Amino acid sequence: MKFEVAFFDLDDTLYDKQSGLWEAIRQRMSLYMHERLGMSWDIIPTLRRHYFETYGTTLRGLQLHHQVNADDYLAYVHDLPIHEFIQPDPELRQMLITLPLRRFIFTNADRDHARRVLQVLGVEDCFEGIIDVRAIQFYCKPEPQAYQLALQIAQVEHPERCLYLDDSLSNLAAARRMGFYTVWVGQGEPDSQVDLSIREIKELRQKMPTLWDNHREAS
Ligand SMILES: [Mg+2]
């Protein structure tokens, strides 16, 4: 298959879930709801799950129901010492810079957070662009509009020419319905909802070596 573009989710995809960074961000989301919105701790987990399942992100639910300011929320929840959770990853860098496809970050988080994570990992220059929650107009994966906007931004017509890597099966299932070639980055059993399952991002080269080998013919 001739691929042109690779879209990478950011959190828990480019770095190991065990780092605890995403969990720390989630804790700050709850703290935001408690401190800024005065919600009781009892209702926060249920409400967050409801927003996440209904709208794709907590932010989207808070925007719709509590008129939350996105700038304030995003700055608050990502205010963490990222270098204490993740480290530079030269092996990831090598894999990315040799992957002969156009490469984008595609995340429900915001650009500032994405840039800080990419900087710490040492891969900031490995991507043509960061497609963040603002770029997709506060739609979010798995809403179909998010993927359509990502394709528009990357200026690709055919999702079939796109690899999409994410740790979220619901995000991947939505992308697959649109025709993306989906790669799940996760520790569980290989999942039939996706085209390929890998345990960590750096396994991609081993599982899809022709992406690197066949560039000349594919281009
Ligand atoms: Mg993720």
Residues whose N, C-alpha, C, O or C-beta is under 5 A from the ligand:
A	BS01	MG	D9 L10 D11 D12 T13 D167
